């Protein structure tokens, strides 16, 4: 926390040495001078009070731009599919406009859209839509912005997102290291990595590279992370257009009914907002 600013001296701290007054007007001048000094003191006191008040007052909390209502849905409820980019509309422009109305960075939204399109070719029967990936990304890392992380134009995160050590602490599963710390920097315990929070062992099995450059898939790249998440969900659930398939996939990602409802809530909210995009 930054230190509070130090108040600067005012002219009232300077010594005043006025010239002697003629005797017959001295009384009036004294009265006037005292009145001026009193007024200056009052003004200074008011200024000090304003400074103190502004220093102590807490700014009002920012109004949320986009709120995801928590939906208490039953398991196996199908998630609403989201509309994609209309034909003839520039993807980046569409993503920018939807980003302005939601909490999804435009660059991450493009990664979700591209992953959906890629999986339509790889697994046409999967039925995955981008809003499901957005629902997962919202819960896992706030779409790659966890801890103030930024997403570069090439899709890479400004700082790696690495989870807590899975060392068996209260509420944490114990998973000894599986990759010699290659992805998570921890050679003792595994940690979830990237914007979609994959365990190193799961990443190694399902990782896909979004680009055609032949490079190794990178969990700290939102394109690779989104495509790998799409691959994992399709492999886990089968047909995500059905309620049974969708919930099977999501609960394989994280075996928690609350988690499933959190993902569902985000996916439904994004679908609603996209449907109303002008």
KATA-V310141 format. One record per backbone hydrogen bond with DSSP energy under -1.0 kcal/mol. NH is the residue of the N-H (numbers start at 0). CO is the residue of the C=O. E is the energy in kcal/mol with one decimal. If there is no record, write none. Layout:
{{NH:CO:E} {NH:CO:E}}
This chain:
{{12:9:-1.7} {13:10:-1.6} {24:21:-1.3} {28:24:-2.6} {29:25:-3.0} {30:26:-2.4} {31:27:-2.9} {32:28:-3.2} {33:29:-3.0} {34:30:-2.3} {35:31:-2.6} {36:32:-2.9} {37:33:-2.6} {38:34:-2.4} {39:35:-2.7} {40:36:-2.8} {41:37:-2.6} {42:38:-2.5} {43:39:-2.8} {44:40:-2.8} {45:41:-2.3} {46:42:-2.4} {47:43:-2.8} {48:44:-2.5} {49:45:-2.4} {50:46:-2.6} {51:47:-2.8} {52:48:-3.0} {53:49:-2.8} {54:50:-2.1} {55:51:-2.4} {56:52:-2.5} {72:70:-1.4} {76:73:-1.5} {88:85:-1.9} {93:89:-2.5} {94:90:-2.8} {95:91:-2.4} {96:92:-2.3} {97:93:-2.3} {98:94:-2.6} {99:95:-1.9} {101:98:-1.0} {108:104:-2.5} {109:105:-2.0} {110:106:-1.3} {111:107:-2.0} {112:108:-2.5} {113:109:-2.7} {114:110:-2.0} {115:111:-2.1} {116:112:-2.1} {117:113:-2.5} {118:114:-2.4} {119:115:-1.5} {121:117:-2.1} {122:118:-3.1} {125:122:-2.3} {131:128:-1.5} {132:128:-1.0} {133:129:-2.3} {134:130:-2.0} {135:131:-2.1} {136:132:-3.0} {137:133:-2.3} {138:134:-1.3} {139:135:-2.7} {140:136:-2.1} {141:137:-1.1} {142:136:-2.3} {144:140:-1.1} {145:140:-1.2} {147:144:-1.8} {148:145:-1.1} {151:155:-2.9} {154:151:-1.9} {156:219:-2.5} {157:149:-2.7} {162:191:-3.4} {165:189:-2.5} {166:164:-1.9} {171:168:-2.9} {174:165:-2.9} {176:187:-2.2} {181:178:-1.8} {184:180:-1.6} {189:174:-2.8} {192:197:-2.6} {193:160:-2.5} {194:218:-1.0} {196:193:-1.1} {197:192:-2.3} {202:198:-2.9} {203:199:-2.4} {204:200:-1.2} {205:201:-2.2} {206:202:-2.4} {220:217:-1.6} {221:154:-3.0} {224:220:-2.8} {225:221:-2.2} {226:222:-2.2} {227:223:-2.5} {228:224:-2.3} {229:225:-2.3} {230:226:-2.4} {231:227:-2.6} {232:228:-2.7} {233:229:-2.4} {234:230:-2.1} {235:231:-1.5} {236:232:-2.5} {237:233:-1.4} {239:125:-3.6} {241:238:-1.3} {245:241:-2.5} {246:242:-2.3} {247:243:-2.0} {248:244:-2.2} {249:245:-2.5} {250:246:-2.6} {251:247:-1.0} {252:248:-1.7} {253:249:-1.9} {255:253:-2.3} {259:255:-2.4} {260:256:-2.3} {261:257:-2.4} {262:258:-2.6} {263:259:-2.6} {264:260:-2.7} {265:261:-1.9} {266:262:-2.7} {267:263:-2.8} {268:264:-2.2} {269:265:-2.5} {270:266:-1.9} {271:267:-2.2} {272:268:-2.1} {273:269:-2.5} {274:270:-2.0} {275:271:-1.1} {276:273:-1.2}}
